[in-house]
Amino acid sequence: MPFTHDTEAALQAAVVLANSGLEPDTLTTVEDLDAFFTGFEYTGRHDLDAVELDGVRAVRPALYELLTADRDTAVSIVNRMLADAGAVPQLVRHGEWDWHLHAVGPDRDLATRIVVETAMAMIDVIRADELTRLGICADETCQGIVLDLSRNRSKRFCSTTCGNRNAVAAYRARQSGTGSP
């Protein structure tokens, strides 16, 4: 495991959230947001309303930009995100997780907490010079972000759907004798 649990969880959540803004949009209802909140074990304030949904949907382009940026650009984005949020890193412990970093209080709105947690996770990625663990899906028809936490760095597709589509295309190409999908 290249990163701590909280870093990996924040990166995974950010990738899912950023990719949810691509077609088809997968974050359209308060129920979708609640499932995201619960699925990624967020804690703290959760308003469960359209305002919160709109706020979270609004941060998706910034997360996409951060997660696809080169190292120097990512540093600028992280610094701006943390400054804009007035982030003050603190060690916290909740649920089953031992001490880890949060940089804004649990009473802040969910969109701000997502942005700050993503920025804090990206600090670890940048410091470890591991931005190659983030990339764009190898499916030519997709712009989804891929987070590769595998030991051998072999993940190429953002989802099983994209991976399967490419495997089927390669199989069909082999069967037809053309050799290329």
C-alpha positions in Angstrom: 0.0 0.0 0.0 1.7 3.2 -1.1 -0.3 5.6 1.0 -2.0 5.7 4.4 -5.7 4.7 4.6 -7.0 8.2 4.8 -5.0 9.3 1.8 -6.2 6.4 -0.3 -9.8 6.9 0.8 -9.7 10.6 -0.1 -8.1 9.9 -3.5 -10.6 7.2 -4.3 -13.5 9.4 -3.3 -12.1 12.3 -5.3 -11.7 10.1 -8.4 -15.3 8.8 -8.1 -16.6 12.3 -7.6 -14.6 13.8 -10.5 -15.6 11.0 -12.8 -19.3 11.4 -11.7 -19.3 14.7 -13.7 -18.6 12.9 -17.0 -21.4 11.5 -19.1 -23.5 9.9 -17.9 -23.7 12.1 -14.7 -23.9 9.8 -11.8 -24.5 12.4 -9.0 -27.8 13.9 -9.8 -29.9 13.4 -6.6 -29.6 13.9 -2.9 -29.8 10.1 -2.6 -26.8 9.7 -4.9 -24.9 12.1 -2.7 -25.9 10.3 0.5 -24.7 7.0 -1.0 -21.4 8.7 -1.9 -21.1 10.1 1.7 -21.9 6.8 3.3 -19.9 4.7 0.9 -16.7 6.7 1.5 -17.3 6.9 5.2 -17.4 10.7 5.4 -18.1 12.1 8.9 -19.4 15.4 10.1 -22.0 17.7 8.7 -24.3 16.2 6.1 -27.3 18.4 5.2 -29.0 16.0 2.8 -30.5 18.8 0.7 -30.3 20.3 -2.8 -27.9 23.1 -1.7 -25.4 20.5 -0.5 -25.8 18.5 -3.7 -25.2 21.6 -5.8 -22.2 22.5 -3.8 -20.6 19.1 -4.2 -21.4 19.0 -7.9 -19.8 22.4 -8.3 -16.4 21.1 -7.0 -16.1 18.3 -9.5 -14.3 20.3 -12.2 -11.7 21.6 -9.7 -11.1 18.0 -8.5 -10.8 16.8 -12.1 -8.3 19.6 -12.8 -6.3 18.7 -9.7 -6.2 15.0 -10.3 -5.1 15.4 -13.9 -2.5 18.2 -13.4 1.2 17.9 -13.7 3.2 18.2 -10.4 3.9 21.9 -10.4 0.3 22.8 -11.4 -1.0 20.4 -8.7 1.0 22.2 -6.1 -0.5 25.5 -7.0 -4.0 24.1 -7.0 -3.5 22.3 -3.6 -2.1 25.5 -2.1 -5.0 27.6 -3.4 -7.6 25.0 -2.2 -6.1 24.9 1.3 -5.8 28.7 1.6 -9.3 29.3 0.3 -10.7 26.9 2.9 -8.7 28.3 5.7 -7.3 24.9 6.4 -5.7 24.2 9.7 -4.4 20.6 9.8 -5.3 18.7 13.0 -5.0 15.1 14.1 -8.4 13.4 14.7 -9.7 10.0 15.5 -13.2 8.8 14.8 -15.0 5.5 14.1 -12.6 2.6 13.7 -9.8 4.8 12.3 -6.8 5.8 14.4 -5.2 9.2 14.3 -5.2 10.9 10.9 -5.3 14.4 9.5 -8.3 16.6 8.9 -7.8 20.2 7.9 -11.2 21.7 8.5 -13.8 21.0 11.1 -16.7 18.6 10.8 -19.2 21.5 10.9 -17.9 22.8 7.5 -20.0 22.1 4.4 -19.4 18.8 2.7 -18.1 20.3 -0.5 -15.4 22.2 1.4 -14.4 19.1 3.4 -14.2 17.0 0.2 -11.9 19.6 -1.5 -9.7 19.9 1.6 -9.4 16.2 2.1 -8.5 15.7 -1.6 -5.9 18.5 -1.3 -4.4 17.0 1.8 -4.2 13.6 0.1 -2.6 15.1 -2.9 0.1 16.5 -0.7 1.2 13.0 0.0 1.0 12.1 -3.7 3.1 15.1 -4.6 5.7 14.7 -1.9 6.1 11.0 -2.8 6.4 12.0 -6.5 3.6 9.5 -7.3 1.5 11.5 -9.7 1.9 8.6 -12.2 -0.6 6.8 -10.1 -3.2 9.1 -11.6 -4.0 9.1 -15.2 -6.7 9.2 -17.9 -8.6 6.0 -18.9 -7.0 4.0 -21.7 -10.4 3.7 -23.4 -10.2 6.2 -26.4 -13.9 7.2 -25.8 -13.5 7.9 -22.1 -11.9 10.8 -20.2 -12.4 9.2 -16.8 -9.6 9.4 -14.2 -7.8 6.3 -13.2 -6.3 5.9 -9.7 -3.8 3.0 -9.8 -2.9 1.9 -6.3 -1.7 -1.5 -7.5 1.7 -2.7 -6.7 2.7 -3.3 -10.3 1.0 -0.1 -11.6 -1.0 -1.9 -14.2 -4.4 -0.3 -14.0 -5.4 1.2 -17.3 -9.1 1.7 -17.2 -11.3 3.9 -14.9 -14.0 1.2 -14.6 -14.9 -2.4 -15.3 -17.1 -1.1 -18.1 -14.3 0.5 -20.0 -12.0 -2.5 -19.4 -14.6 -4.9 -20.6 -15.4 -2.8 -23.7 -11.8 -2.8 -24.7 -11.3 -6.5 -24.0 -14.3 -7.3 -26.1 -13.0 -5.1 -28.9 -9.6 -6.7 -28.8 -11.2 -10.2 -28.8 -13.3 -9.3 -31.8 -10.3 -7.8 -33.6 -8.4 -11.0 -33.0 -11.3 -13.1 -34.2 -11.7 -11.1 -37.4 -8.0 -11.3 -38.1 -7.4 -7.6 -38.3 -5.3 -7.6 -35.2 -6.4 -4.2 -34.0 -9.6 -3.1 -32.2 
